[in-house]
Amino acid sequence: MKHYVRVIPHTVVQQEESVKEVPKGVELIQAPKIWDETKGKGIKVAVLDTGCDVNHPDLKERIIGGRNFTDDDKSNPEIFVDYNGHGTHVAGTIAAQENDAGVVGVAPEADLLIVKVLNRNGSGQYEWIIKGIHYAIDQGADIISMSLGGPVDVPELYKAVKAAVGKNILVVCAAGNEGDGDDSTDEFAYPGCYNEVISVGAINLERDPSEFTNSHNEVDCVAPGEEILSTHLNGKYATLSGTSMAAPHVSGALALIKVYATQQFGRKLSEPELYAQLIKRTVPLGNSPKLEGNGLVYLTVPEHLAQIFTEKVKAAVMSAT
């Protein structure tokens, strides 16, 4: 019996012909405040999804290649076009370029490797996902972003994830949308609940947990996942909701963190070290860890902490005098 993985179910809120803005989710995680330091240049993000609109004006210069592992286009490996829209939306949140039009991604100078592992129906065999992960490893990806999941724990999938992490590749996954708003119940989707991946839950733009976000002990952090504006098919734009939309915010954030941390430390950091740098940049929102993990990814946290420390020192000096 063949098991299937699907795009983490999402809701299309609306579609638009043209826009010009930095999406609210990108702003909420403080990405624009990091762009003076880095925009993710030189970081390769493998997007394992439904493919991509390779001619989208906000994406075409960021795409460096890809591969099709699905049954679309008679399984032609060279055609990784998106017929669904999901993968194009995810790619835009990660790295839509700055071009004075459309939207801007979290890491607008990162490179995108389009790994098509889900077909036009948003469905994929576990075998396709596994092959896609190994392809991303072989292509030297820095980050693998997967807004997909299935109900079955397949040993070969877990082995592929561990192989990627063993190569110091950060693997980011959507937590899943089977949530019921109750943190006392657990909802699992694979690969999002593997300990080795960075599992991302969703919040709305008011920073409240999304009703649909999965809750379990492997959730690492949360990011905006409701009413997220990004790129879509035929050069257009769409507003979507789902943990599928939260995960790419974290993939983009890690692209920025990896460049910044390499500059700061003067060397390449390991996967556990980069994970620590991500968690250092989270803010607890006061919800159960099963819903939010370590909290909301907030890229300027170290800067804020330094400012708070400085203010406390000044206050202590003032009171002493």
C-alpha positions as CSV (number, residue, x, y, z in Angstrom):
1,M,0.0,0.0,0.0
2,K,1.4,3.4,-1.0
3,H,1.1,6.2,1.5
4,Y,0.9,9.8,0.5
5,V,2.0,13.2,1.8
6,R,0.0,16.3,1.0
7,V,0.5,20.0,1.2
8,I,-0.4,21.1,4.7
9,P,-4.0,22.2,4.0
10,H,-4.3,25.9,3.5
11,T,-7.0,28.4,3.0
12,V,-6.9,30.8,0.0
13,V,-8.3,34.1,1.4
14,Q,-8.0,36.2,-1.7
15,Q,-6.1,36.6,-5.0
16,E,-4.8,39.9,-6.4
17,E,-3.4,41.0,-9.7
18,S,-0.7,43.3,-8.3
19,V,0.5,44.6,-5.0
20,K,3.4,46.6,-3.7
21,E,4.3,46.0,0.0
22,V,6.4,44.2,2.5
23,P,4.0,41.5,3.8
24,K,2.8,42.0,7.4
25,G,4.2,38.6,8.4
26,V,7.7,39.5,7.1
27,E,7.5,42.7,9.2
28,L,6.2,40.9,12.3
29,I,9.3,38.8,12.6
30,Q,11.4,41.9,12.2
31,A,13.1,40.8,9.0
32,P,13.4,44.3,7.4
33,K,15.4,45.5,10.5
34,I,18.1,42.9,9.6
35,W,18.4,43.8,5.9
36,D,21.1,46.4,6.6
37,E,23.2,43.5,7.9
38,T,22.2,40.8,5.4
39,K,19.5,39.8,3.0
40,G,20.5,36.2,2.8
41,K,22.9,36.4,-0.1
42,G,24.8,33.1,-0.8
43,I,22.3,30.9,1.2
44,K,20.6,28.1,-0.8
45,V,17.1,27.2,0.3
46,A,15.6,24.0,-1.1
47,V,11.8,24.4,-1.3
48,L,10.2,20.9,-1.3
49,D,6.7,21.6,-2.5
50,T,4.4,21.8,-5.6
51,G,7.1,23.5,-7.8
52,C,7.2,27.2,-8.6
53,D,6.0,29.8,-11.1
54,V,9.5,30.1,-12.5
55,N,8.6,33.2,-14.5
56,H,7.1,35.2,-11.6
57,P,8.8,38.6,-11.7
58,D,9.4,38.5,-7.9
59,L,11.0,35.0,-8.1
60,K,12.7,34.3,-11.4
61,E,16.0,35.9,-10.5
62,R,16.2,34.0,-7.2
63,I,15.6,30.5,-8.7
64,I,19.0,28.8,-9.4
65,G,17.6,25.4,-10.5
66,G,15.4,22.5,-9.5
67,R,14.1,19.0,-10.2
68,N,10.7,17.4,-10.6
69,F,10.2,14.1,-8.7
70,T,6.4,13.9,-9.3
71,D,4.1,12.4,-12.0
72,D,3.3,15.8,-13.5
73,D,4.6,16.5,-17.0
74,K,5.2,12.7,-17.6
75,S,7.7,12.8,-14.7
76,N,10.1,15.0,-16.7
77,P,12.7,15.9,-14.1
78,E,13.5,19.2,-15.8
79,I,10.0,20.6,-15.5
80,F,9.4,21.9,-12.0
81,V,6.5,24.3,-12.8
82,D,3.8,24.8,-10.2
83,Y,0.2,24.1,-11.3
84,N,-1.1,24.3,-7.7
85,G,0.1,27.7,-6.3
86,H,1.2,26.4,-2.9
87,G,4.9,26.1,-3.7
88,T,5.0,29.5,-5.4
89,H,3.5,31.1,-2.3
90,V,6.0,29.4,0.0
91,A,8.9,30.4,-2.2
92,G,7.8,34.1,-2.2
93,T,7.7,34.3,1.6
94,I,11.2,32.9,1.8
95,A,12.9,35.0,-0.9
96,A,10.8,37.2,-3.1
97,Q,13.3,39.8,-4.4
98,E,13.2,43.5,-3.9
99,N,12.2,45.1,-7.2
100,D,9.9,48.1,-6.3
101,A,6.9,46.0,-7.0
102,G,5.0,43.0,-5.7
103,V,6.1,41.5,-2.4
104,V,9.4,41.1,-0.6
105,G,10.4,37.8,1.1
106,V,12.1,37.4,4.5
107,A,15.5,36.8,2.8
108,P,15.2,38.7,-0.5
109,E,18.7,37.8,-1.8
110,A,18.7,34.1,-0.8
111,D,18.8,31.5,-3.6
112,L,15.9,29.1,-4.3
113,L,16.3,25.5,-5.3
114,I,12.9,24.3,-6.5
115,V,12.4,20.7,-5.6
116,K,9.0,19.5,-6.9
117,V,7.8,16.6,-4.7
118,L,4.0,17.3,-4.8
119,N,1.9,17.2,-7.9
120,R,-0.7,19.6,-9.3
121,N,-3.2,18.2,-6.7
122,G,-0.9,18.9,-3.8
123,S,-0.2,15.3,-3.2
124,G,3.0,13.3,-3.2
125,Q,4.3,9.8,-2.5
126,Y,6.7,9.5,0.4
127,E,9.3,8.2,-2.1
128,W,9.2,11.5,-4.0
129,I,9.8,13.4,-0.7
130,I,12.7,11.2,0.2
131,K,14.3,11.6,-3.2
132,G,13.8,15.3,-3.0
133,I,15.6,15.5,0.4
134,H,18.5,13.5,-1.0
135,Y,18.6,15.8,-4.1
136,A,18.7,18.9,-1.8
137,I,21.6,17.3,0.1
138,D,23.5,16.6,-3.1
139,Q,22.9,20.1,-4.3
140,G,24.5,21.6,-1.2
141,A,21.4,23.2,0.2
142,D,21.8,25.2,3.4
143,I,18.1,24.9,4.4
144,I,15.3,22.6,3.4
145,S,11.8,24.0,3.7
146,M,8.9,21.6,3.8
147,S,5.3,22.8,4.1
148,L,3.9,19.3,3.7
149,G,3.0,16.4,5.9
150,G,1.3,13.0,6.2
151,P,-0.1,10.8,8.9
152,V,2.4,7.9,8.6
153,D,5.8,7.7,10.1
154,V,7.9,6.2,7.3
155,P,11.4,5.0,8.5
156,E,13.0,6.0,5.1
157,L,11.7,9.5,5.4
158,Y,13.1,9.8,9.0
159,K,16.4,8.5,7.7
160,A,16.5,11.1,4.9
161,V,15.8,13.9,7.4
162,K,18.6,12.7,9.7
163,A,21.0,12.5,6.7
164,A,20.3,16.1,5.9
165,V,20.7,17.3,9.5
166,G,23.9,15.2,9.7
167,K,25.2,17.4,6.8
168,N,24.4,20.5,8.9
169,I,21.4,21.3,6.8
170,L,18.6,23.0,8.7
171,V,15.3,21.2,8.0
172,V,12.2,23.4,8.6
173,C,8.7,21.8,8.5
174,A,5.1,23.0,9.0
175,A,3.7,21.6,12.2
176,G,0.3,20.8,10.6
177,N,-3.2,22.1,10.5
178,E,-5.2,19.4,12.3
179,G,-5.2,21.4,15.5
180,D,-8.3,22.0,17.6
181,G,-7.2,24.9,19.7
182,D,-6.7,22.6,22.7
183,D,-3.1,22.2,23.9
184,S,-4.1,19.1,26.0
185,T,-4.5,17.1,22.7
186,D,-1.7,16.2,20.4
187,E,-1.9,16.2,16.6
188,F,1.0,14.7,14.6
189,A,2.1,15.1,11.0
190,Y,5.3,13.7,9.6
191,P,8.0,14.9,9.1
192,G,6.9,17.9,11.1
193,C,6.9,16.1,14.5
194,Y,10.4,14.6,14.1
195,N,12.7,15.9,16.8
196,E,15.5,16.6,14.3
197,V,13.4,19.1,12.2
198,I,12.4,22.7,13.2
199,S,8.7,22.3,13.6
200,V,6.8,25.6,13.0
201,G,3.3,26.4,14.3
202,A,1.2,29.3,13.3
203,I,-0.1,32.5,14.9
204,N,-2.3,35.3,13.5
205,L,-1.1,38.8,12.9
206,E,-2.3,39.7,16.5
207,R,0.1,37.1,17.8
208,D,-2.6,34.7,19.0
209,P,-2.3,30.9,18.3
210,S,-4.1,29.9,15.1
211,E,-7.1,27.6,15.9
212,F,-5.8,25.1,13.3
213,T,-2.2,24.8,14.4
214,N,-1.1,21.4,15.6
215,S,0.0,21.1,19.3
216,H,2.7,18.6,20.5
217,N,5.9,18.6,22.4
218,E,8.1,18.8,19.2
219,V,6.9,22.3,18.2
220,D,10.0,24.5,18.2
221,C,8.6,28.0,17.4
222,V,5.8,29.9,15.7
223,A,5.5,32.4,12.9
224,P,2.7,34.2,11.1
225,G,0.4,31.8,9.3
226,E,-2.9,33.6,8.8
227,E,-3.8,36.0,5.9
228,I,-0.2,35.8,4.5
229,L,0.3,37.7,1.3
230,S,2.8,36.2,-1.2
231,T,3.5,35.3,-4.8
232,H,1.1,33.0,-6.7
233,L,0.5,31.6,-10.1
234,N,0.7,33.5,-13.4
235,G,2.7,36.3,-11.9
236,K,-0.1,37.2,-9.4
237,Y,-0.4,37.3,-5.7
238,A,-2.6,35.6,-3.1
239,T,-3.4,35.7,0.6
240,L,-3.3,32.3,2.2
241,S,-3.6,30.8,5.7
242,G,-2.0,27.7,7.2
243,T,1.1,26.4,9.0
244,S,2.4,26.0,5.4
245,M,2.6,29.8,5.5
246,A,4.4,29.9,8.9
247,A,7.2,27.5,8.0
248,P,8.8,29.6,5.2
249,H,9.0,32.7,7.5
250,V,11.4,30.6,9.6
251,S,13.3,29.2,6.6
252,G,13.9,32.8,5.4
253,A,14.8,33.9,9.0
254,L,17.4,31.1,9.1
255,A,18.9,32.3,5.9
256,L,19.5,35.7,7.5
257,I,20.7,34.2,10.7
258,K,23.2,31.9,9.0
259,V,24.9,34.8,7.2
260,Y,24.8,37.0,10.2
261,A,26.2,34.3,12.6
262,T,29.0,33.4,10.1
263,Q,30.0,37.0,10.1
264,Q,29.9,37.3,13.9
265,F,31.7,34.1,14.7
266,G,34.1,34.1,11.8
267,R,33.3,30.5,10.9
268,K,30.5,28.3,9.7
269,L,28.2,27.1,12.5
270,S,26.9,23.6,12.9
271,E,23.2,22.8,12.6
272,P,22.8,22.6,16.4
273,E,24.6,26.0,16.8
274,L,22.4,27.6,14.1
275,Y,19.3,26.1,15.8
276,A,20.5,27.8,19.1
277,Q,20.9,31.1,17.2
278,L,17.3,30.8,16.0
279,I,15.9,30.0,19.4
280,K,17.9,32.9,20.9
281,R,15.7,35.0,18.6
282,T,12.3,34.0,19.8
283,V,9.8,35.7,22.1
284,P,7.5,33.7,24.4
285,L,3.8,34.7,23.8
286,G,2.5,33.2,27.0
287,N,0.9,30.1,25.5
288,S,1.5,26.4,26.1
289,P,4.9,25.2,24.7
290,K,2.9,22.6,22.9
291,L,1.4,25.3,20.9
292,E,4.2,27.8,20.5
293,G,7.4,25.9,21.4
294,N,10.0,28.6,22.3
295,G,7.8,31.4,21.0
296,L,7.6,33.8,18.0
297,V,10.6,34.1,15.8
298,Y,11.7,37.8,16.3
299,L,15.0,38.5,14.6
300,T,15.9,41.6,16.7
301,V,15.7,39.9,20.1
302,P,19.4,40.0,21.0
303,E,19.5,43.7,20.1
304,H,16.4,44.3,22.3
305,L,17.9,42.4,25.2
306,A,21.2,44.4,24.9
307,Q,19.1,47.6,25.0
308,I,17.2,46.4,28.1
309,F,20.5,45.5,29.8
310,T,22.0,48.9,29.0
311,E,18.9,50.7,30.4
312,K,19.0,48.6,33.6
313,V,22.7,49.5,34.1
314,K,22.0,53.2,33.5
315,A,19.1,53.1,36.0
316,A,21.3,51.4,38.6
317,V,24.0,54.0,38.1
318,M,21.5,56.8,38.4
319,S,20.0,55.4,41.6
320,A,23.5,54.9,43.0
321,T,24.3,58.6,42.4
